[in-house]
Amino acid sequence: MGKLISSVLLPPIVNASNSRSSSSFKTIATHGKALSKNSMPVSGKPKRFDRFDNVGAALTVFNKMIDKYPKPSIVEFNKLLADIVRMKHYAIVVSMYSRLEIVGISHDAYSLSILTNFFCQLGQIDFGFSVLGKMLKLGVEPSVVTFSILINGFCKQSKISQAVSLFDEMIEKGYHPNLVVYNTILGGLCKVRNTERAVGFLRVMEERGFEPDIVAYNTVVDCLCKNGLLNEALDLFSRVKVKGIRPDVVTYSCLIRVMCNSGRQKEATRLLNEMVDNHIPLDVFLYSILVDAYCKEEMISEAVDIVGIMRKQGIEPDVVTYSILVEAYCREGTVFEAEKFVDMMRKQGIEPNVVTYNALINGHCLLNQMDEARRVFQLMVKKRCAPNVRSYNIMINGYCKAKRLVEAMELFHEISQKGPIPNTVTYNTLMQGVSTKQLYLEGNTTSYGNVEAFSSNRLLRANPQHFTAEAEAPTFLSATPVDVSLYRIQQNRRYFFFKDE
C-alpha cells in the first residue's frame, strides 16, 4: 500500500493518530443529523441473527455486550452498528465507536468501512480518509468496498477528477473494482455532464471485462439527452439493442422526453408503440410528456387521442395530464372545452390543483371575462387550493388590460397583506397598467382628483376611497427587484391614475 499512501490524494492519512481519530469522532458527532437518507450499502456484511428497530433496545444490548467478559467479537458489534446507522442515530454511532476503542475491541475492515461511509455521506470526506489511514496503521487491509465508498463520496461532492484518480490507483495497486464502483464513476462523470468521457468509460468497462448493465447505459443516455445530444443518445440506444440488452422504461423515458422537447413527436410516438410491442409497461408520466408535446405544437386533437390510447392501455390520466389539456384549450380561447375536462376530472375524483386553476383563470382573462376569472379565483380559495404568486399576477394583469385598475390594486393589497410575496412580474404588470391608463409629467398643474400612486418600496396600501399619495418612480425602482423594462421609464416623473368611477 506504500504508493497509495504517498499519493497526492491521501497526504493527511500518514500522520493520523488514535487521538486525532477520537477528536474527529467528537467533531463529526455534532453534524450527525445532516447525514443523507440514502447511504451507500456496505457489502461483506456478517450474517444477521437479530434486527433492531428501536435504538433503546439496541443500546441496551450494546451495553450488555460491553460489560461481558470475554468481550464479543467486532462481528457481533457490527450488527448493532449497522442497525443504528439504519435508524439514522448518527451521533450515537460515533459514540459507540469511541467506546469500542476504549474497551480495547479491535475494529475490522467491515466496521471501519461503516464509519468511512458515515463520514462520506456527511460530506466529510477528509474524515473518511482519516479512517482509511487508521485502517492502514492497524494493519487492516482496505477492501474494494472501502475504496468504493470513498469514490462515491468524491462523486457526491462532484469531485470527479479525485474519484477517477483514486479509481486508477485502485487498479494500479492490484484491486479489482466491481460493477458498483464502475457505475459510481460513470454516474459521477454524467453528473458533471462530461458526456465524452462517460461514453469512453463505457468502452473501458467493456475492455476490462465488465459488461455495462442497463443502469449504466441509462445513465449515459440520460446525460446525452440532457446535453441536447439526441442523435448520439439514439446511437447508444441502438448499440444497447444490438448487444441484446433490453431497454427499460427509464431508457425510453429519457429519449421520449427529449424528442418531445425537440418537436419530434412522431418519433416519440413510435417509441411508445415500440414499448407496447415489447411489453414494457408504460406509465402516466410518459403519456403526459407526449400529451404536453402535442399541446405545445397546438395539436390538441392529437393530444386528446393520446389520452384515449392511455385509457385503452388501462392507464388513467392524472391531474398533470388534465392540467396540460386545460391549459392548451385556454390558450386557444376555448375555455368551455377546458371546463369540460375539469368536470371530467372531478367526476373521476381528481381535484384540480393550482396549475389547473391558473390555466382557467388565464383563459378567462385572455377573453376579457374578468368576472368569470374572479369566480374561478374565489372557487380556488373556497376549495382550499391556495393561490400562488402566478395566480395573483394573472388576475392583476387581466384587470390592468381591462382598465379595471382599482380591482388590480385591491388584489395587490391583498397579496401584500396575506398572499405570497409579489415578484418582478407583479410590479412590472402594475407599472405598465398605470402608465397605459394615464401618465402625467411632474409639474403639470391640472387638478387630478383622487389618485393611487407608488411608494418607495411597494404600492401604498391606500384607502380605495381616498387615493391621494404620490411618490417618485426612481425611488420605487431602486428598492424593487425589477427588470430592465422598468428602467426605460424616464426619471423625475410621477405616476398617477384616476380612480375608475
C-alpha positions in Angstrom: 0.0 0.0 0.0 3.1 2.3 0.1 2.4 4.1 -3.2 -1.3 4.5 -2.3 -0.5 6.2 1.0 2.1 8.6 -0.6 -0.4 9.6 -3.2 -1.4 13.2 -3.6 -4.9 12.2 -2.6 -4.0 10.9 0.8 -1.4 13.1 2.4 -3.1 13.6 5.8 -3.5 9.9 6.4 0.1 9.0 7.2 0.1 11.1 10.4 -3.3 10.2 11.6 -3.1 9.1 15.2 -5.6 7.5 17.5 -6.0 10.7 19.4 -6.8 12.6 16.2 -9.3 9.9 15.3 -11.1 10.3 18.6 -11.1 14.0 18.2 -12.6 13.5 14.7 -15.4 11.4 16.2 -16.3 14.1 18.6 -16.2 16.8 15.9 -18.3 14.9 13.5 -20.9 13.9 16.0 -22.3 17.4 16.1 -23.1 17.1 12.4 -24.8 13.7 12.6 -28.3 14.9 11.6 -27.0 16.1 8.3 -26.4 12.5 7.0 -28.0 11.7 3.7 -31.1 9.4 3.8 -29.7 7.2 1.1 -26.4 5.9 2.3 -24.3 3.6 0.2 -24.7 -0.1 1.2 -21.7 -1.8 2.5 -21.1 -5.4 1.3 -19.3 -8.2 3.1 -21.8 -7.8 5.9 -21.8 -10.5 8.6 -24.7 -12.9 9.0 -27.5 -11.3 10.9 -29.3 -13.0 13.7 -31.4 -10.1 15.1 -32.7 -6.9 13.7 -33.2 -3.9 15.9 -35.9 -1.4 15.1 -35.6 0.5 18.4 -32.5 2.4 19.3 -33.1 1.9 23.0 -33.2 -1.8 22.6 -30.0 -1.8 20.5 -28.2 0.4 23.1 -29.3 -1.9 25.9 -27.8 -4.9 24.1 -24.7 -2.9 23.3 -24.1 -2.0 26.9 -24.6 -5.6 28.0 -22.1 -6.8 25.4 -19.5 -4.2 26.5 -19.8 -5.5 30.1 -19.3 -9.1 29.1 -16.1 -11.0 29.7 -14.7 -12.2 27.5 -15.9 -9.5 25.1 -17.8 -10.5 22.0 -16.0 -10.1 18.6 -16.3 -7.0 16.5 -18.5 -9.0 14.1 -21.3 -9.1 16.8 -20.9 -5.3 17.4 -21.1 -4.7 13.6 -24.7 -5.9 13.6 -25.6 -3.3 16.2 -23.7 -0.5 14.4 -25.4 -1.3 11.1 -28.8 -1.2 12.8 -28.2 2.1 14.5 -26.9 3.6 11.2 -30.1 2.3 9.5 -32.1 4.1 12.2 -30.2 7.3 11.5 -28.9 7.9 15.0 -25.6 9.1 13.8 -24.1 10.8 16.8 -24.8 7.6 18.8 -22.8 5.6 16.2 -19.7 7.8 16.7 -20.0 7.4 20.5 -20.2 3.6 20.1 -17.0 3.6 18.0 -15.2 5.6 20.7 -16.4 3.2 23.4 -15.3 0.2 21.5 -11.8 1.7 21.2 -11.7 2.5 24.9 -12.5 -1.1 26.0 -9.9 -2.5 23.5 -12.1 -4.1 20.9 -10.3 -4.2 17.6 -12.1 -2.9 14.5 -12.2 -4.9 11.3 -12.5 -3.8 7.6 -16.3 -4.0 7.8 -16.7 -1.9 10.9 -14.3 0.8 9.6 -16.0 0.7 6.2 -19.3 1.6 8.0 -17.5 4.5 9.7 -15.9 5.6 6.4 -19.3 5.5 4.7 -20.8 7.5 7.6 -18.3 10.3 7.2 -18.5 10.4 3.4 -22.3 10.6 3.5 -22.0 13.6 5.8 -19.8 15.2 3.1 -16.8 15.0 5.4 -14.6 13.0 3.0 -11.4 14.1 4.9 -12.6 12.3 7.9 -13.3 9.3 5.7 -9.7 9.3 4.6 -8.6 9.6 8.2 -10.5 6.3 8.8 -8.6 4.8 5.9 -5.3 5.9 7.4 -6.4 4.3 10.7 -7.1 1.1 8.9 -3.6 1.1 7.4 -2.0 1.9 10.8 -3.8 -1.0 12.4 -2.8 -3.4 9.6 -6.4 -3.8 8.4 -6.5 -4.4 4.6 -8.9 -1.9 3.0 -11.4 -3.7 0.8 -12.8 -2.8 -2.6 -15.9 -1.7 -0.7 -13.8 0.8 1.4 -12.5 2.4 -1.8 -15.9 2.4 -3.5 -17.3 4.3 -0.5 -14.6 7.0 -0.8 -15.1 7.2 -4.6 -18.8 7.6 -4.0 -18.0 10.4 -1.5 -16.0 12.2 -4.1 -18.7 11.8 -6.7 -21.4 13.1 -4.4 -19.3 16.3 -4.0 -18.8 16.5 -7.8 -15.0 16.0 -7.2 -14.9 13.6 -10.2 -11.2 14.1 -11.0 -10.3 12.9 -7.5 -12.7 10.0 -7.8 -11.1 8.9 -11.1 -7.6 9.3 -9.6 -8.5 7.1 -6.7 -10.1 4.6 -9.1 -6.9 4.5 -11.2 -4.8 3.9 -8.0 -7.0 1.0 -7.1 -6.3 -0.6 -10.4 -2.5 0.1 -10.0 -2.3 -1.5 -6.6 -4.0 -4.7 -7.8 -7.5 -4.1 -6.6 -10.3 -5.3 -8.8 -13.2 -2.7 -8.8 -16.7 -4.3 -9.1 -19.6 -3.2 -11.2 -20.8 -0.9 -8.4 -17.5 1.1 -8.5 -17.6 1.4 -12.3 -21.2 2.6 -12.2 -20.3 5.1 -9.4 -17.6 6.6 -11.6 -19.9 6.6 -14.6 -22.6 8.4 -12.6 -20.1 10.9 -11.4 -19.0 11.7 -15.0 -22.6 12.1 -16.0 -23.3 14.3 -13.0 -20.8 16.9 -14.3 -22.1 16.3 -17.8 -18.8 15.1 -19.2 -20.5 13.1 -21.9 -17.4 12.4 -24.0 -15.6 10.8 -21.1 -18.7 8.9 -19.9 -19.1 7.3 -23.3 -15.4 6.5 -23.3 -15.7 5.0 -19.8 -18.4 2.6 -21.1 -15.8 1.2 -23.5 -13.2 1.0 -20.7 -15.7 -1.2 -18.8 -16.1 -3.5 -21.7 -12.3 -3.8 -22.3 -11.8 -4.7 -18.7 -14.4 -7.5 -18.9 -17.3 -5.6 -17.2 -20.3 -5.6 -19.5 -22.3 -2.5 -18.6 -25.8 -3.2 -17.5 -28.9 -1.3 -18.5 -28.5 1.0 -15.4 -25.1 2.1 -16.8 -26.4 2.7 -20.3 -29.4 4.6 -19.0 -27.1 6.9 -17.0 -25.2 7.8 -20.2 -28.3 8.0 -22.4 -29.9 10.4 -19.9 -26.7 12.5 -19.8 -26.6 12.7 -23.6 -30.2 13.7 -23.7 -29.8 16.4 -21.1 -26.9 17.9 -23.1 -29.1 18.0 -26.2 -27.2 15.2 -27.9 -30.3 13.2 -29.0 -28.7 11.6 -32.1 -25.8 10.4 -30.0 -28.3 9.1 -27.4 -30.2 7.2 -30.2 -26.9 5.7 -31.5 -26.2 4.4 -28.0 -29.7 3.1 -27.7 -29.3 1.2 -30.9 -26.0 -0.2 -29.6 -27.7 -1.4 -26.5 -30.3 -3.3 -28.5 -27.6 -4.9 -30.8 -25.9 -6.2 -27.7 -29.0 -8.0 -26.7 -29.6 -5.7 -23.6 -33.3 -4.9 -23.2 -34.0 -1.2 -22.8 -36.4 -0.4 -19.9 -38.9 2.3 -19.1 -36.1 4.6 -17.9 -34.3 4.3 -21.3 -37.4 5.1 -23.3 -38.5 7.9 -20.9 -35.2 9.8 -21.4 -35.5 9.6 -25.2 -39.2 10.4 -25.4 -38.8 13.4 -23.2 -36.1 15.0 -25.3 -37.8 14.0 -28.5 -40.9 15.8 -27.4 -39.0 18.9 -26.3 -37.3 18.9 -29.7 -40.6 18.8 -31.6 -40.1 15.2 -32.8 -43.5 13.9 -31.6 -43.9 11.3 -34.3 -40.6 9.6 -33.3 -41.7 9.8 -29.7 -45.0 8.1 -30.6 -43.1 5.4 -32.5 -41.0 4.7 -29.4 -44.2 4.5 -27.3 -45.6 1.9 -29.7 -42.3 0.0 -29.6 -42.6 -0.1 -25.8 -46.1 -1.6 -26.1 -44.9 -4.2 -28.7 -42.0 -5.2 -26.3 -44.4 -5.4 -23.3 -42.6 -2.7 -21.5 -45.1 -1.1 -19.0 -45.9 2.5 -19.8 -46.9 5.0 -17.1 -48.9 8.2 -16.9 -45.7 10.2 -16.7 -44.6 9.1 -20.2 -48.0 9.7 -21.7 -48.2 13.1 -20.1 -44.9 14.1 -21.7 -46.3 13.2 -25.1 -49.7 15.0 -24.4 -47.7 18.1 -23.4 -45.6 18.0 -26.6 -48.6 17.8 -28.9 -50.3 20.6 -26.9 -47.3 22.9 -27.3 -47.4 22.3 -31.0 -51.1 23.3 -30.9 -52.1 19.8 -31.9 -54.8 19.4 -29.2 -56.9 16.8 -31.1 -53.8 14.5 -31.3 -53.1 15.1 -27.6 -56.7 14.0 -26.8 -56.2 10.9 -29.0 -53.1 10.1 -26.8 -55.3 10.3 -23.7 -57.7 7.8 -25.4 -54.8 5.4 -26.0 -53.8 5.8 -22.4 -57.2 4.7 -21.3 -57.2 1.7 -23.6 -53.9 0.6 -22.0 -55.6 0.8 -18.6 -53.7 4.0 -17.5 -55.9 6.8 -16.2 -54.8 10.4 -16.7 -53.8 12.2 -13.5 -54.1 15.9 -12.5 -50.9 16.7 -14.5 -52.3 15.2 -17.8 -55.6 17.0 -17.3 -54.0 20.3 -16.5 -51.9 20.2 -19.7 -55.1 19.8 -21.7 -56.9 22.5 -19.8 -54.1 24.9 -20.3 -53.9 24.1 -24.0 -57.6 24.8 -24.6 -57.5 28.0 -22.6 -54.5 29.2 -24.7 -56.7 28.6 -27.8 -59.5 30.6 -26.3 -61.9 27.6 -25.9 -62.4 27.8 -22.2 -65.7 26.0 -22.4 -63.8 22.9 -23.7 -61.3 23.3 -20.9 -64.1 23.3 -18.3 -65.4 20.1 -19.7 -62.1 18.4 -18.8 -62.2 20.0 -15.3 -65.7 18.5 -14.9 -64.4 15.1 -16.1 -61.6 15.4 -13.5 -64.0 15.9 -10.7 -66.2 13.0 -11.8 -63.2 10.8 -11.5 -62.4 12.1 -8.1 -59.4 14.2 -9.2 -59.3 17.7 -7.7 -57.8 20.5 -9.8 -54.6 21.9 -8.5 -53.1 25.4 -8.6 -51.8 24.8 -12.2 -55.3 23.8 -13.4 -57.0 26.8 -11.7 -54.3 29.2 -13.1 -54.9 27.9 -16.6 -58.7 28.5 -16.3 -58.2 32.0 -14.8 -55.8 32.9 -17.6 -58.2 31.6 -20.2 -61.0 33.9 -18.9 -58.6 36.8 -18.7 -57.4 36.3 -22.3 -61.1 36.6 -23.3 -61.6 39.7 -21.0 -64.0 37.7 -18.9 -62.8 39.2 -15.7 -65.9 38.4 -13.7 -65.6 34.7 -14.6 -61.9 34.8 -13.8 -62.7 36.2 -10.4 -65.3 33.5 -9.9 -62.7 30.8 -10.6 -60.2 32.5 -8.3 -62.7 32.6 -5.5 -63.7 29.0 -6.1 -60.0 28.1 -5.9 -59.8 29.7 -2.4 -63.1 28.0 -1.4 -61.7 24.6 -2.4 -58.6 25.3 -0.2 -56.3 25.4 -3.1 -54.0 28.3 -2.1 -53.4 30.8 -5.0 -49.7 31.3 -5.7 -48.0 34.5 -7.0 -48.7 33.4 -10.6 -52.5 33.3 -9.7 -52.4 36.9 -8.5 -50.2 38.0 -11.4 -52.7 36.6 -13.9 -55.6 38.3 -12.2 -53.7 41.6 -11.8 -52.6 41.5 -15.5 -56.2 40.8 -16.6 -57.6 43.7 -14.6 -54.9 46.1 -15.9 -55.6 45.1 -19.5 -59.4 45.6 -18.8 -58.5 49.0 -17.4 -60.0 48.0 -14.1 -57.1 49.3 -12.1 -58.9 49.6 -8.7 -59.5 45.9 -8.7 -55.9 45.3 -9.7 -54.7 47.4 -6.8 -57.1 45.7 -4.4 -55.5 42.4 -5.3 -52.1 43.8 -4.9 -53.0 45.0 -1.4 -54.4 41.5 -0.7 -51.2 39.8 -1.8 -49.1 42.3 0.2 -51.1 41.6 3.4 -51.8 37.9 3.3 -50.8 36.3 0.0 -47.4 35.2 -1.4 -44.6 37.7 -1.9 -45.1 39.8 -5.0 -42.3 39.3 -7.6 -40.9 41.3 -10.5 -43.8 40.3 -12.8 -46.3 41.7 -10.3 -44.6 45.1 -10.2 -43.9 45.2 -13.9 -47.6 44.5 -14.6 -48.8 47.2 -12.3 -46.3 49.8 -13.6 -47.3 49.0 -17.2 -51.0 49.1 -16.3 -50.6 52.5 -14.6 -48.6 54.0 -17.5 -51.1 52.9 -20.1 -54.0 54.3 -18.1 -52.7 57.8 -17.5 -49.2 59.3 -17.3 -48.5 62.8 -16.0 -45.3 64.7 -16.1 -44.1 66.3 -13.0 -45.0 70.0 -12.9 -48.4 69.6 -14.5 -50.7 72.0 -12.7 -54.0 70.3 -13.5 -56.2 69.2 -10.6 -56.4 65.4 -10.9 -58.7 64.4 -8.0 -58.4 61.0 -6.4 -55.4 59.0 -7.4 -53.4 56.0 -6.4 -49.6 56.1 -6.5 -46.4 54.1 -5.9 -44.5 54.3 -2.7 -40.7 53.9 -2.4 -40.6 50.1 -1.9 -44.1 49.0 -2.8 -47.5 50.3 -3.8 -49.1 52.2 -0.9 -51.9 50.5 1.0 -54.1 53.5 0.4 -57.8 53.7 1.1 -59.6 53.0 -2.2 -62.0 55.8 -1.4 -59.2 58.4 -0.9 -56.3 57.9 -3.3 -54.0 60.9 -2.5 -50.4 59.6 -2.2 -47.6 60.2 -4.6 -44.0 59.1 -4.9 -41.0 59.2 -7.2 -40.7 56.3 -9.7 -36.9 56.2 -9.4 -37.1 55.6 -5.7 -39.6 52.7 -6.3 -37.3 51.2 -8.9 -34.2 51.3 -6.7 -36.0 49.5 -3.9 -37.6 46.8 -6.0 -36.0 43.9 -7.9 -37.4 44.8 -11.4 -36.1 44.0 -14.9 -34.7 46.3 -17.5 -38.1 47.2 -18.9 -38.9 49.3 -15.9 -35.7 51.3 -16.2 -36.8 52.7 -19.5 -39.2 55.0 -17.7 -37.6 58.4 -17.5 -36.5 59.8 -14.2 -38.2 62.7 -12.4 -41.7 61.7 -13.3 -44.6 60.9 -11.0 -47.1 58.3 -11.9 -50.8 58.5 -11.1 -54.1 57.1 -12.4 -57.6 58.1 -12.0 -59.9 56.0 -9.8 -62.4 54.3 -12.0 -65.9 55.7 -11.4 
